[in-house]
Amino acid sequence: MYKVPKEEEVRKAIYRSLKKHGSFSSLYQLREGVLQELRKMDDEYTISIPRTRTVTARSGFVKITVKKRHERKKMDKCPVCGKELKKIKNLSLLGEEVVVGYACTLCGYRGKINEGPLRYIFHLSR
């Protein structure tokens, strides 16, 4: 059987694992580090990769760097934290407004049109 930890416990585990390791160069490594810290609290705790990424992005004490790649699918929600993306607009030569990218107000993610995340890098910011 497994247990799902509360968000505050996950934040503590994120902080402890980043304090211990300094940074993580992939989402999988972050999840494994957080899972080790959670298992010190309770052996039955588990956490998914998307929840780890979302709680980390919303924590406020982690700097996330995103390496991007070209994609064809349109993004409505932030690929880091899941919040609604704000459109970045510019004027074309004809005077029309054109969407050139997207920005997240919560986690600070910024990307051009047709760009998606390839790799996440996590650092402790405080």
Residue, then its C-alpha position, 0 to 999 in steps of 0.5 A: m500500500y502507499k500514502v500520498p504526502k501533504e503538500e507541506e511535507v513535499r515542500k520540506a522534502i524538496y528543500r532538504s533534497l536540494k540542500k543536500h544535492g545542490s541542484f538536479s539536472s533532470l526531473y527524474q533525478l529531482r523526483e528520486g531525491v524528493l522520494q528519498e526524503l519523503r521515505k525518511m518521513d514515512d516508508e509508504y509515501t510516494i509521489s508522481i513526477p508531474r506532482t513533484r514538478t508542480v509543487t516544486a514550481r509553486s514552492g517559491f524557493v526553487k529556480i527552474t531553468v527549462k531547455k526547450r525544443h521545437e514542437r508543433k502542438k499549441m500550449d494553453k497551460c504552463p508546462v512547468c506549473g500548469k497555470e494559464l499562460k499569458k500571450i506575449k504580443n508584438l506588432s507586425l510590419l502591417g500594424e497587426e498584433v501577432v503572438v510571438g510567445y507565452a509567459c507564466t506569471l507564477c513560475g516565470y516560464r517563457g517560451k516562443i511559439n512552437e517551443g516546448p520543454l525538453r529538460y528541466i534544471f532545478h536549483l535552490s534560489r534561497 
